[in-house]
Amino acid sequence: MVTRALDVVLLGPPGAGKGTQAKRVAATFNLLHISTGDLLREEVGKGTELGGLAASYMQKGELVPDDLVAKMLVTRLHSQQSLAGCVFDGYPRTRVQADLLDGLLAELGRRVDVAVYLDVPDDEVVARLGGRRSCPSCGAVYHVLTQPPARDMWCDVCGSALVVREDDREEVIRQRLSVYRAHTEPLLELYEARGVLKRVPGQGAPEEVFARLADAVRGGSQR
């Protein structure tokens, strides 16, 4: 039983399954799941002042500034739901963001207890993301290998023709991976130097990956 706050950073390339696994970690260890993407959408949806500022960047296709995201994190970290700790889903992504998170946690007398890197080879990521097919009409998503439609390239829900989204094309995926690796390597070095980094193979059935992930988190909770 964890008797103090446990703060977990979950890292991994696009398509590694961070979102799914982070939710399971949160439920298993009674942690607050924090995804900055969800956080931004929630603030925008609520029409808050911070949400309005974020929307002004998002509508122009620009990245929301780190300090603005940090302000949203402050509110969440000081909430009742975060007292047992948090699992940060895909955040931080840069050294600047890591430093910001360290500062926010330090204000609460906390720290990153364990950083888990879901290690998935580039070819596997390309296969996962490149196999996605989306319905432009109703938003349904399929996968040619794991969740194919009943009729090839036609939506089961509304019957529309499925498409390959621009960001699911192989050349785009590999570019995203290149950018991700460039920004992530410094984080792996940072957390490894602190002795909190755990590398978990991200291949296999979701249940197998979660079992490895849970073991890594338990190890971090004992530091």
N, C-alpha and C positions, 0 to 999 in steps of 0.2 A: 504494500500500500504506500503510495507516494504521500509524504507528510508535508512537503514544501512544494512551492511552485516549480513546475517542470516546463522549461521552454525549449521547443524543438524547432530547428530549421530544416525544412525538407527541400533539397535541391535536386535538379535533374533536367535533362534536355526536354524540349517540346516532344510530346508523345510518350513520355516516360510513365505516365499514369499518376503524376503527383496529386492531382485533384482528388481522384478516387481514393488513393491510399491515405492522403491527409485526413479525409473525412473519417476513415476507419480508425486511424490513430487517435483522432480527437474523441471518438466515441469510446474507444477501448480504455484510454487513459484519463477520461473526463477532462479533456482540454478544450479550450476555445479554438476553433478552426478560423484562421485569418488568411484570407486570400485577398491581396490588394486589388485584383480585378473586381472581385465581388464587392469589396469595400467601396471602390469608386462608383460602381453602378448603383449601389444602395444609396450613397450620398446624393448622386445625381437624381435618382428616382424620388427621394424625399424632398428635393428642392432646397436643400440646406445651402448656406452661404459657401461652404467649402465645396459642395457639389456643383454649385454654379460656376465657381472658379475652375474646377476640374473640367467641367463640360466645355468651357471656352477653349481648352487645349485639345480635348478629345475630338471636338467637332472639326478642328483643323487638321486632324491626323497627327498631332504632335504629342510627345510624351508628357505626362503630367509631371511637373517638377518634384524632385525628391522631398523638398521641405513641405510641400502641400500634402503629399502622401503621409509624411511623418505626423502632421497635425491630425490626420484622420486616425492614425495608429494610436496616438496619445489617448483619444477618447475611448477607443476599444480596450486599450491596456489598463485603463483606470476603471473599467466596468466590473461589476460584480462577477460576471461570467468568466473573467480572466484570472481570478484569484488562484485557481489551481494550476494555471499555466496556459501556454498557447502552443499551437503548432502552426508555424508560418509556412504557407504553401507557395513555394516559388519566390519567396522574398527572404533575404535580400538577393539582388541580382548583380550588384556591383559593390566595390569596396566602399564607396561613399555611402551606399545604403546600409552596409554592414556596420559602419561607424555610427550612423544615425540610430540604428536599432540597438546597438550597445549602449548608447547614451540614454535612450528611452527606458531600457530595462534597468540600467544602473539607478535611475531615479526611484525605482521600486525596490531596490536592493536585490535585483535579479540579474541573470546573465543567460546567454545561450548555453544550455547544458549539453546538448548534443546536436550536431549537424549531420544529417544523413543524406548521402549522395546516391540517388538511384542511378546506377550505372547501366546505360543501355547503348550498345554500339550504334554508330550512325546508320548502318545498313538496316538495322532493325527499326530504327525511328522512321526511316524513309518508307519501309514496308507498312508500318502502322498508319502513318499519316497519309501516305500516297494511295492507300487502299480505300480511303474514305470517299463516299459519294453523298452528295447533299441534294435535298429537294429545294429548289428556289421558291416554290409556292407555299409549302407548309412548314418548312424548316426541318423535316425529318432527316436523320443522318444514318447512313448504312456503311458497311465495310464489306468489300468484295470477298474477304476470307472468313471473317468472324460473324458478320451479320448481314449477309447478302439479301437483296430484295427478292421477292418471289419471281418477278420477271426482270431480267437483266436490264439495268439502267432505267427502270420505271418505278416510281414511288408506290409502295403498298398502300399508303394512307390516302393520297389524293389522285394518283394516277399520272402525275406530271413526270416529264423526263428529268432524270437526275443529272447532275453536273459535277465536275471536278472543280472545286474552288481554287482560285488562283494560288492561295497560300498552301494548297495541298499538292502542288506540282513539284516533281522531284528537284528541279533546279532551285526552286524557291525554298524548299525544305532544307536543302544542303547549305544554302546561304544563311538561313536562320540558325542552323547548327553551328556554322563557322563563327557567327557573331556571338552566339551563346557560349561556345567554348572559350572564346577570347575573353569574355567578361567573367566567366565562372572560374577559370583557373586560379586567379588571385584569391578567390574566396576559399577554394579547396586548400590552398597553401596556408591561408590565414587560420582556418579552423583546425587544420592538421597541426600547425605549430602550437596551438592551444591544447592539443590532445583531446579534442571533442569530435573529430571527424570520423564518421563510420561510412565505409563504402559498401553498398548493398547491391548485388546483381539484380537488375530490373527485368530480366528475362524469365519466362515461365508463366504459369497460371497465376492470376491475381492473388489467390489464396496463398500460394507458395511465396510470392514476393512479400505479402503482408507478414507472413510468419518471420521472415528474415528481418523485415523492418521493425517489427515489434520487439524482437530480441535486441536489436541495436538501441532502440529507445529505452528499454529496460536497463541496458548496460549504462546508458547515459544518466539515468535517474539515480544510479548508485554512486555517482562521483561525489 
